[in-house]
Structure formats: C-alpha cells, structure tokens
Amino acid sequence: MEFRDHPFPNYPKSLKFTDAGFELLQLDTHIAGISISVFNGQVQARDVPELGDLAYDLDRLDGLLESVTVENDEDATTVTEFRSYGHLLLRLIRELQKLASA
C-alpha cells in the first residue's frame, strides 16, 4: 500500500485526543510538503535539516499515544489509527533520510 492510499485518521470524539490529533495533522502537512518538494525536485533531501527532528516528534507522539489510558473500543480504535498513521509518516521520513545520506 502506498502512503497516499492511507487516509488520515477520523477526528476523535474524545477530547483527550484533541492535542494528539492536532499534532499528527501538523506533522502530516509538514512531511507532505517536504516529500512533495523532494519528489518534484524542488529541494534535495539532504537540504532538509529537520528530518531528524520530525522523526523525534513522531517517536515522541507514538510514546504519548501508547501511554493513553484506553477506556473503551472507540479510544482503542483512535489510538490504533493515530499510531498506525504516525508509523507511516515515520517510514516516509526514514526514506527521506536514506535519500539525504545517499
């Protein structure tokens, strides 16, 4: 499955996921912008200094989501969807890091 075929997770109903959802959306748009710029040849991956910071932010967000107290099936679904999407973003960052080091 290609990254672009994976939809962004649904907006959670529980307020405890608001910050995580917002952060995931910010990371998604930032990484998408970088990826498109690299793909279109507008910038070289090695010229994107924040790749390491983005990977760190995704790892940190994953840790926060892993520590959330799941109270019901909806919470569990939200955590699973958010973490899964974050893992896809991290894979994309890792690919960009490989390009940067090539």
MIVEXTI-9947 format. One line per 4 residues: number of its first residue (from 0); for each residue y, x, z of C-alpha. Coordinates in nm, 2 decimals. Last residue first. Layout:
<nodes>
NUM) Y X Z | ...
</nodes>
This chain:
<nodes>
101) 0.88 2.29 -0.05 | 1.03 2.25 0.31 | 1.25 1.96 0.22 | 0.98 1.79 0.02
97) 0.75 1.81 0.32 | 1.03 1.68 0.54 | 1.07 1.38 0.30 | 0.70 1.31 0.33
93) 0.73 1.32 0.71 | 1.03 1.08 0.70 | 0.82 0.84 0.49 | 0.53 0.86 0.74
89) 0.78 0.80 1.02 | 0.91 0.49 0.84 | 0.55 0.36 0.81 | 0.49 0.43 1.18
85) 0.81 0.23 1.26 | 0.67 -0.06 1.06 | 0.35 -0.05 1.25 | 0.53 -0.02 1.59
81) 0.75 -0.32 1.51 | 0.46 -0.54 1.39 | 0.24 -0.45 1.68 | 0.51 -0.50 1.94
77) 0.61 -0.83 1.78 | 0.25 -0.95 1.76 | 0.19 -0.86 2.13 | 0.50 -1.04 2.24
73) 0.40 -1.35 2.04 | 0.05 -1.34 2.20 | 0.19 -1.35 2.55 | 0.34 -1.14 2.83
69) 0.33 -0.79 2.68 | 0.51 -0.55 2.91 | 0.69 -0.30 2.69 | 0.56 0.06 2.73
65) 0.43 0.10 2.38 | 0.76 -0.03 2.24 | 0.95 0.23 2.43 | 0.72 0.51 2.30
61) 0.75 0.39 1.95 | 1.13 0.39 1.98 | 1.11 0.75 2.10 | 0.89 0.85 1.81
57) 1.12 0.68 1.56 | 1.43 0.85 1.71 | 1.25 1.19 1.70 | 1.16 1.14 1.33
53) 1.52 1.05 1.26 | 1.65 1.35 1.44 | 1.42 1.58 1.24 | 1.53 1.42 0.91
49) 1.90 1.46 1.01 | 1.98 1.77 0.81 | 1.94 1.61 0.46 | 2.00 1.90 0.22
45) 1.64 2.00 0.21 | 1.56 1.65 0.07 | 1.78 1.72 -0.23 | 2.05 1.47 -0.30
41) 2.15 1.24 -0.59 | 1.81 1.30 -0.75 | 1.73 0.93 -0.76 | 1.43 0.97 -0.53
37) 1.64 1.18 -0.28 | 1.92 0.92 -0.28 | 1.67 0.63 -0.25 | 1.50 0.80 0.04
33) 1.82 0.87 0.23 | 1.94 0.52 0.19 | 1.60 0.38 0.30 | 1.60 0.61 0.60
29) 1.94 0.48 0.72 | 1.85 0.12 0.65 | 1.52 0.14 0.83 | 1.67 0.33 1.13
25) 1.93 0.07 1.18 | 1.68 -0.21 1.15 | 1.45 -0.04 1.40 | 1.74 0.00 1.64
21) 1.83 -0.37 1.60 | 1.47 -0.48 1.66 | 1.44 -0.25 1.96 | 1.76 -0.39 2.11
17) 1.66 -0.75 2.05 | 1.30 -0.71 2.17 | 1.36 -0.83 2.53 | 1.54 -1.13 2.39
13) 1.21 -1.29 2.29 | 1.22 -1.48 1.96 | 1.15 -1.18 1.76 | 1.30 -1.14 1.41
9) 1.01 -1.10 1.16 | 0.91 -0.75 1.08 | 1.04 -0.58 0.76 | 0.81 -0.64 0.48
5) 0.55 -0.38 0.36 | 0.55 -0.36 -0.02 | 0.83 -0.11 -0.03 | 0.62 0.13 0.17
1) 0.34 0.13 -0.09 | 0.00 0.00 0.00
</nodes>
